[in-house]
Amino acid sequence: METERHSPRYNAIEAWSPGDILEAMIEGQFAAVAAVRAARPALEKAALAIEPRLRDGGRLAYAGAGTSGRLAVQDGAELMPTFSWPQERLLVLMAGGREALVRSVEGAEDEAEKAINLVRRCELEPRDVLIAVAASGTTPFTVACLREAKHRGALTIAIANNRDTPLLAEANYPVWLDTGPEPIAGSTRMKAGTAQRIALNLLSSLVMIRLGRVYRGLMVDLKAVNKKLIRRSEKILLELSGRSREEVRDALHRADGSVKIALLLLEGCDLDEAARVLDRSGGQLRAAKTLIETRRGPKKDA
């Protein structure tokens, strides 16, 4: 496997100057970005396949072990505060469980039977999506998660850094990140990990944009649940509506912290109408505003 191969270029890396070592590792990070760019078509296809499943109420599951698993968990954890993705529609299948998030759990990545049982307990179904991540593409736990999820009809996405591996071969949508050998042979927490982090970030962000959780480049599905997020919500509404801070705060209060509902209130809707129109437009704020404008007809000259 390329990720395990010892590259002659780095044969004496420990004897190099600190600056040269850093330069070599920085080059590796650029190589990670290039690998993700090359995988852009695969990421796009995967995102477009994920969208209808999640729009239909499906759950998003991540599976992985070790560094890959921790990166997957991180991506999933960030969806709730950024896009208000429902916690009950997020599943994390991590080899070794929660303990493995902060330290290595020996042998956990080889426990294929536990992976199968975990997927069964989660009761994955055809509406659901599983994103499985493994640098090697052969990790028994991760491959078993993907196989069982696919057997149950869930959509499967695989992200791996070695081509022609079981994880990629069996996924509905494989994403190969060609990062090659590491400056420290086999240490896939380096450029392989960086490429995985970028790919996961791009994939989930594109899906959330497609689901209408972004409007004019802003996080309009943000839920104002603490002081920082309240300030951010107010700033978003001030920018989108052009109204006063007092009006924005009142709308946000009436909308129970929902930026989308608050914006529609500021556009002249009442609370019931705002919720109804937003639901009819599938949560797409742009479509909701167009629907409201169509209902009201063209503005008459004064």
C-alpha positions, 0 to 999 in steps of 0.5 A: 500500500502506498500509505505504508511504503517507505519513500527513499526521499525521506530516508535520512529525514532525522538527519536533516535540519529542522527547517528542511524537515518542516519544509518536507512536511509542508510539501506533504500538506500541499500534496494532500490538498492536490489529492482532494482536488483530483477527487473532486468529481467523486466528492460531487457525485457522492454529495448529490447521492447523499442529498435526497436521502437526507432530505427524505429524513435519513440519518448520517452515519460516520464509521472509522478507526484510529485517526480516520475515525477521529477525523470522521467523528470531528466532522460529524460533531461540527454539523450540529453547531454549524448547520443545526443538524439534528443530533438524533440523525447523526450516528458515529460508529467508532472502533473502540467506542468513546474511549478511542476518541482520546487514546489508542484502543489496541485491537479495536480496528480488527473487531469486524463482528463488533462492527456488524453488531453495531450497525445492526443495533443502529438499525440503518435503513435505505434512507440512511447514509454511511460515510466510512473512512480508512487510510488503508482502505482495508481496516476490518472494523470499517470495511465490516461497517460499510458492508453491513450498512450496504447490505441493509440498503443504506447508501455507502460512501468510502474515503481511502488513500489506497486504490483498489482496496476493499473499502473503495471496491464495495462502496456505492460511491468511492473517493480515492485520495492519492496522497502516496507515501508519508514523510514518516512511513505509515504515519497516516495522521500526516498528509493522508489525515489532512486529505481525509479532513479536507474531503470530509469537510467539503463533502458534508458542507456541500451536502448542507448547502444543497439542503438549504442550510446556507443562504448568501454564504451565511449559516442561516440554520444556526440555532441561537443557543448561547451568547456567541451564537445569539450575537452571530444570529443577530449579525446575520439578520442585520446583514440580510434584512437591513433592519434595526438591531431592536427589530432583529432581536424581537424577530429572533425572540419570536422565532425562538432563535431560528434565523430563517423564521426570524428573517421571514418575520422581518419580511412581513410574514406572521409566525404561522405563515413563515413556518408553513412557507419554509416547510413547503420550500423544503427549508430552502430560504431562497425558495421560501422568499420567492414563494412569498413574493409570488403570492404577494404579487408585484409591488404597486407604485405609490 
